[in-house]
């Protein structure tokens, strides 16, 4: 099997993307520390928030800027891990990492607040996220998007944004954006898991390779030319992704679908546990309050 080193440093490590994320991270810390005093109602940045935001940027670079992104063009199962991280792992970490006062300032712009409230309504968020994710993995759509650098970049950004919409009703800390109670959050998580299942099932149970991006040498060549540069790719004279993996195309495809479903179940399972714990804690606090009130009404003002 060939080594990824043949594609060169630029294709492997995406230095321009790294610079963009570095500027975003620097801007975040400057805004939330040095220039925080310019915003009335701002609060000091906590270590947890700073660490979470930095972690989200590191993970984003790892999946879209490191050799993992190149591997995702060679092996479908790596692509599905990349997708799982992009829409299921990074968005909630990013949301937690942005201070509440920053969200509040962002929503002070009426248009942004109105659009955000619309697209984060639970039913709309579920349909929008799962619809766009499933639509992306329809073979003819997937192959077309992968062969256009702007469509690929734009759709990746779109999936990340709608993933934030999807996660927002579950984990946001804004009182006026709380649209789900404990029981409704449980139903929301189950519905999310069910809606993502058809896309995974299509991939897992297909008995032939369905993506030309990985099975057609011509289409694969077009995709790789965009990824590593036309001149660089043409000089290598490669025939297909089988040069980098001993796994058959159908097994690669099936493994990708299975991994996506497993990662989704683990993430949603953890979120379900978090919701139950939060629900139990609030219920216990309410029970304790009612008990104190019944024993001594004067304790409750």
SULMOCOR-V6456 format. One line per field, one symbol per residue. phi: phi as a letter, one per 40 degrees, with the letter a starting at -180 (. if undefined). A space follows every 10 residues. Layout:
# SULMOCOR-V6456
phi->???
This chain:
# SULMOCOR-V6456
phi->.ccccccgcc ccbfdccccc cccccccccc ccbcbcccbd gcbdcccccc cccccccccc cccbbcdccc cccbbcccdc cdccccbbbc dcccccccdd ccdccccccd cccccccccb cdcccccccc ccccdcccdc cdcccccbcc cccccccccc ccccdccdcc bcbcdcbcbb cdcccccccc cccccccdcc cdcccccbcb bcdbbbdccd cccccccbhc ccccccfcci cccbaccccc cccccccccc cccccccccc cccccccccc cccccccccc cccccadccb c
